[in-house]
Amino acid sequence: MSGVEHAPARATPRPDLMQRLAAERLRREQAQLLRRVRTCMPQQGAWVLIEGQLQRDFSSNDYLGLARDPALVAALTRAAHASGVGAGAAHLLGGHRDEHAQLEAALAEWTGRERALLFSTGYMANLGVLAGLLEAGDLCVQDKLNHASLIDGARLSGATLRRYRHADVESAARQLASLPQAAALLATDGVFSMDGDVAPLAQLASLCADTGALMLVDDAHGLGVFGADGAGSLAEAGLGQTQVPLLMGTLGKALGCFGAFVAGPAMLIEALVQGARSFIYTTAMPPALASATLTALGIARNDHERRARLHARIAQFRDGARTLNFPVLESHSAIQPILLGNAQAALTASSRLAQRGFHVPAVRPPTVPAGQARLRVTLSAAHCEADVAALLDALAAVAR
Ligand SMILES: *Cc1c(COP(=O)(O)O)cnc(C)c1O
C-alpha cells in the first residue's frame, strides 16, 4: 500500500468540453461571428436606448407598433389585477383559463380555421407540431431557408428531413417524390425571416394536394402584415384550411405580445393536445398576457389605417433604396435586407449606422448562408416618414 489514492484510469480518454468550447469561441471571434447580447431600452416612438446611446430602431419585429400601445398595457394590467400573473400549471393540469380559451377562439376565427392551440413560443410551437405529428419513417420536406425551429422540430421528430432549394416548387416536388411511400409533411415559412420574401404558397399547396402531403405554414412575419384583415400570407393568397391545413403564427411580432399558436382542423389540433410535448409539459402562458393579446388581435384585425402606415413605410424605403442603387431583395414585407456579402462588411455598415443614431443589426452566418451577410432593416407602423427618410440619408452617407 503506497497510501496514495489514485483515481481509476479511464477506459477511453474523454474529450475536454471546456477546451472545445474555448476553441469554438476563438474561432467565432476570429471570423467576426461572435454574438453579443446588448441591453436595449425602447423609448417613445421607434427609438431605443442602447448602451447609453439613443437610436432610431430598425431592428424590431413589432411591425404594427403594438408592443407599447396603451390599450395593450391597460388590458394586461386589468387582467393581472383580476387573475394574477402566472398560470400556475400546464394547460392540461389546471393552467388553462378563460383568457386562453377566448384568445384561441379569436385566433381560429381570425385565421379562418376550425380550432387554434396556444403555445408558449413560436419555437416551441414548431417543435410541438412537427415532433407531435411525425415519426421515424415519415418524410418532412422543407425550404432551405426555413426558420431554425422548423428544422429542429423535424430533427426531433425522427422523420427523414429533405430540404429543397429556396422557394423552388420543382425542387420540393423532387424531394417529395424521393420517398413516395412515406407519410409526408411540407413546411415553409410564409414570409422568410431573413429575406422578407413570400413563399410560393399557392403552388406549394397544389403540390401538396397532388402528392398527399400535409402542408404547414409558419407565418411569423406575415400575420398582421398581409391579408385584408391582417390574417397573414395565407389570407393574402386566398388559401383556407382545406388547402393549407396547418398554420403556425407567433404573437410576439406584429401582435406585440409573446407566445404562439397553431390553427387548423380540430382533428389535427386534438392530435397536438395528445402528442405535442412542448404543449403538454410546460406552464401555460400568463393569462393576463392572453388577455392583452386578444386586445392586440382586435387592433391588428380592424385598424386598417395602422397596416396602411406600415405598407407606406415599406414602399418609401424600397423607392429610396432603389434610387440609391442599394442591393435590396425582392421583398414587400416589413423585412428589407441589404445584402453586403462578408460578415465584416455587414458589421462595419451596422456600426457606422449606429454612430449616426440608427440601430440596424448585421445578420451573419450561420443565420444566413456564407457570403450573404447583410443588414436587416425592419419597418414598422411606429416609424414616421421622417424616420425612414433619415435612415435612407444615413445609408447613403455610410455607402460613400
Ligand atoms: C420568430 C420566429 C419563430 C419563433 O417564434 P418565437 O415566438 O419568437 O419563439 C418561428 N418562426 C419564424 C419564421 C420566426 O421568425
The ligand as an SDF file (V2000), in Angstrom:
LIG
                    3D

 15 15  0  0  0  0  0  0  0  0999 V2000
  -39.5570   34.4000  -34.6630 C   0  0  0  0  0  0  0  0  0  0  0  0
  -39.8520   33.1850  -35.4500 C   0  0  0  0  0  0  0  0  0  0  0  0
  -40.1970   31.9900  -34.8160 C   0  0  0  0  0  0  0  0  0  0  0  0
  -40.1140   31.8170  -33.3290 C   0  0  0  0  0  0  0  0  0  0  0  0
  -41.1090   32.4800  -32.6700 O   0  0  0  0  0  0  0  0  0  0  0  0
  -40.8850   32.9060  -31.1450 P   0  0  0  0  0  0  0  0  0  0  0  0
  -42.2350   33.1420  -30.6310 O   0  0  0  0  0  0  0  0  0  0  0  0
  -40.0150   34.1230  -31.1680 O   0  0  0  0  0  0  0  0  0  0  0  0
  -40.1920   31.7430  -30.4830 O   0  0  0  0  0  0  0  0  0  0  0  0
  -40.5800   30.9250  -35.6030 C   0  0  0  0  0  0  0  0  0  0  0  0
  -40.5910   31.0170  -36.9490 N   0  0  0  0  0  0  0  0  0  0  0  0
  -40.2350   32.1390  -37.5860 C   0  0  0  0  0  0  0  0  0  0  0  0
  -40.2590   32.1770  -39.0690 C   0  0  0  0  0  0  0  0  0  0  0  0
  -39.8370   33.2520  -36.8560 C   0  0  0  0  0  0  0  0  0  0  0  0
  -39.4400   34.3590  -37.4810 O   0  0  0  0  0  0  0  0  0  0  0  0
  1  2  1  0
  2  3  1  0
  2 14  2  0
  3  4  1  0
  3 10  2  0
  4  5  1  0
  5  6  1  0
  6  7  2  0
  6  8  1  0
  6  9  1  0
 10 11  1  0
 11 12  2  0
 12 13  1  0
 12 14  1  0
 14 15  1  0
M  END
$$$$
